């Protein structure tokens, strides 16, 4: 057995990056949902307004949208580290992939994420097909169709984030036991 850098896998980064990506998807989907609802509400008023007032409202809407993006960025930077640390314990970084328990954790993680993603997509498909799609069609609204897509992305990201948190906390226990049993220099 060799102790080269090629045998190491940064499992902490895997879990933290996955949690961060799902959090970003949640923030973006919420922004899209708010924008879709605003577009739906405002869309009924714009044709009846004077052109100058319409331009003013669009400019004000652009400024509000930029503020929402800045607020979302602030939320992301504030909670990103907290979410990352809640997903997997501190000190879990690079581990040897030739350890059977570590491989098992990584494989189970990948399978669970794939299965939860597929389950979330199918649940969203059923909701979209039976409720949100007909509702958007009945209102003849593209913004409500976009709202349905963003709601689906938010729902799927939450499901995947729950799996990341559950597996990450379990993985911390398993990896600490493995590293402790090996008296590994990677355990900090």
C-alpha positions as CSV (number, residue, x, y, z in Angstrom):
1,X,0.0,0.0,0.0
2,X,1.2,3.4,-0.9
3,X,0.6,6.6,1.0
4,X,0.5,8.8,-2.0
5,X,-1.7,11.9,-2.5
6,X,-3.6,9.9,-5.2
7,X,-5.2,7.6,-2.6
8,X,-6.7,10.6,-0.7
9,X,-10.2,11.9,-1.2
10,X,-11.4,15.2,0.3
11,X,-14.7,13.9,1.6
12,X,-15.3,17.1,3.7
13,X,-15.2,19.2,0.6
14,X,-17.6,16.8,-1.2
15,X,-20.3,17.3,1.5
16,X,-19.7,21.0,2.0
17,X,-19.7,21.7,-1.8
18,X,-22.9,19.7,-2.2
19,X,-24.6,21.6,0.6
20,X,-23.5,24.9,-0.8
21,X,-24.8,24.1,-4.3
22,X,-28.2,23.1,-3.0
23,X,-28.3,26.3,-0.9
24,X,-27.5,28.4,-4.0
25,X,-30.3,26.6,-6.0
26,X,-32.7,27.4,-3.1
27,X,-31.8,31.1,-3.1
28,X,-32.0,31.4,-6.9
29,X,-35.4,29.6,-7.0
30,X,-36.9,31.8,-4.3
31,X,-35.8,34.9,-6.2
32,X,-37.3,33.5,-9.4
33,X,-40.6,32.6,-7.5
34,X,-40.8,36.1,-6.1
35,X,-40.1,37.6,-9.5
36,X,-42.7,35.4,-11.2
37,X,-45.4,36.4,-8.8
38,X,-44.5,40.0,-9.1
39,X,-44.5,39.7,-12.9
40,X,-47.9,38.1,-12.8
41,X,-49.4,40.8,-10.5
42,X,-47.8,43.7,-12.4
43,X,-48.6,42.2,-15.8
44,X,-52.2,43.0,-15.5
45,X,-51.6,46.6,-14.8
46,X,-48.9,47.5,-17.4
47,X,-51.1,47.6,-20.6
48,X,-53.5,50.1,-19.0
49,X,-50.7,52.5,-17.9
50,X,-49.1,55.4,-19.8
51,X,-45.8,54.6,-21.5
52,X,-43.8,56.9,-19.3
53,X,-45.3,55.4,-16.1
54,X,-44.6,51.9,-17.4
55,X,-40.9,52.8,-18.0
56,X,-40.7,54.2,-14.5
57,X,-42.2,51.1,-13.0
58,X,-39.8,48.9,-14.9
59,X,-36.8,51.0,-13.7
60,X,-38.1,50.8,-10.1
61,X,-38.6,47.1,-10.5
62,X,-35.0,46.7,-11.7
63,X,-33.7,48.5,-8.7
64,X,-35.8,46.3,-6.4
65,X,-34.5,43.2,-8.2
66,X,-30.9,44.3,-7.7
67,X,-31.6,44.8,-3.9
68,X,-33.1,41.4,-3.7
69,X,-30.0,39.9,-5.4
70,X,-27.7,41.8,-3.0
71,X,-29.8,40.6,0.0
72,X,-29.6,37.0,-1.3
73,X,-25.9,37.3,-1.7
74,X,-25.7,38.6,1.9
75,X,-27.8,35.6,3.1
76,X,-25.6,33.2,1.2
77,X,-22.4,34.5,2.6
78,X,-23.8,34.5,6.1
79,X,-25.3,31.0,6.1
80,X,-23.0,29.2,3.7
81,X,-20.3,28.5,6.3
82,X,-23.0,27.5,8.9
83,X,-24.6,25.1,6.5
84,X,-21.2,23.7,5.5
85,X,-20.2,23.0,9.1
86,X,-23.6,21.6,10.0
87,X,-23.3,19.0,7.2
88,X,-20.1,17.4,8.2
89,X,-18.0,17.6,11.4
90,X,-15.0,19.9,11.6
91,X,-11.6,18.3,10.9
92,X,-13.0,15.9,8.3
93,X,-11.0,16.6,5.2
94,X,-8.9,14.2,3.2
95,X,-9.2,10.5,3.9
96,X,-7.8,7.4,2.3
97,X,-10.2,5.9,-0.3
98,X,-8.8,2.4,0.1
99,X,-10.6,2.2,3.5
100,X,-13.8,0.1,3.0
101,X,-16.0,2.1,5.3
102,X,-15.0,5.4,3.6
103,X,-15.7,3.9,0.2
104,X,-19.1,2.7,1.5
105,X,-20.0,6.2,2.8
106,X,-19.1,7.8,-0.5
107,X,-21.0,5.2,-2.6
108,X,-24.1,5.3,-0.3
109,X,-24.0,9.1,-0.5
110,X,-23.9,9.1,-4.3
111,X,-26.7,6.5,-4.5
112,X,-28.9,8.4,-2.0
113,X,-28.4,11.7,-3.7
114,X,-29.3,10.2,-7.1
115,X,-32.3,8.4,-5.7
116,X,-33.6,11.5,-3.8
117,X,-33.0,13.7,-6.9
118,X,-35.0,11.2,-9.1
119,X,-37.7,11.0,-6.5
120,X,-37.9,14.8,-6.1
121,X,-38.0,15.3,-9.9
122,X,-40.8,12.7,-10.2
123,X,-42.8,14.3,-7.4
124,X,-42.4,17.7,-9.0
125,X,-43.4,16.3,-12.4
126,X,-46.6,14.9,-10.9
127,X,-47.4,18.2,-9.1
128,X,-46.6,20.2,-12.3
129,X,-48.7,17.9,-14.5
130,X,-51.7,17.8,-12.3
131,X,-51.8,21.1,-10.5
132,X,-49.4,23.8,-11.5
133,X,-49.4,23.3,-15.3
134,X,-53.2,23.4,-15.6
135,X,-53.3,26.4,-13.3
136,X,-50.8,28.3,-15.4
137,X,-52.6,27.3,-18.6
138,X,-56.0,28.4,-17.2
139,X,-54.5,31.8,-16.4
140,X,-52.6,31.9,-19.7
141,X,-49.5,33.0,-17.7
142,X,-45.9,32.3,-18.6
143,X,-44.8,33.7,-15.2
144,X,-46.9,31.2,-13.3
145,X,-45.3,28.4,-15.4
146,X,-41.9,29.7,-14.4
147,X,-43.1,29.9,-10.8
148,X,-43.9,26.2,-11.0
149,X,-40.4,25.4,-12.3
150,X,-38.7,27.4,-9.6
151,X,-40.9,25.8,-6.9
152,X,-39.9,22.4,-8.3
153,X,-36.2,23.3,-8.1
154,X,-36.6,24.6,-4.6
155,X,-38.4,21.4,-3.5
156,X,-35.8,19.1,-5.1
157,X,-32.9,21.1,-3.5
158,X,-34.5,20.8,-0.1
159,X,-34.9,17.0,-0.4
160,X,-31.3,16.7,-1.6
161,X,-30.1,18.9,1.2
162,X,-31.8,16.8,3.8
163,X,-30.0,13.7,2.5
164,X,-26.7,15.6,2.5
165,X,-27.2,16.6,6.1
166,X,-28.3,13.1,7.3
167,X,-25.5,11.3,5.4
168,X,-22.9,13.9,6.3
169,X,-23.5,13.6,10.0
170,X,-23.4,9.8,9.8
171,X,-20.3,10.0,7.6
172,X,-18.6,12.1,10.3
173,X,-19.0,9.4,12.9
174,X,-17.9,6.6,10.5
175,X,-14.8,8.5,9.3
176,X,-13.7,9.6,12.8
177,X,-13.9,6.0,13.9
178,X,-11.9,4.8,10.9
179,X,-9.3,7.6,11.3
180,X,-9.1,7.0,15.0
181,X,-8.6,3.3,14.5
182,X,-5.8,3.9,12.1
183,X,-4.2,6.6,14.3
184,X,-4.3,8.6,11.2
185,X,-2.4,11.9,10.8
186,X,-5.5,13.2,8.9
187,X,-7.6,13.3,12.0
188,X,-7.3,16.9,13.3
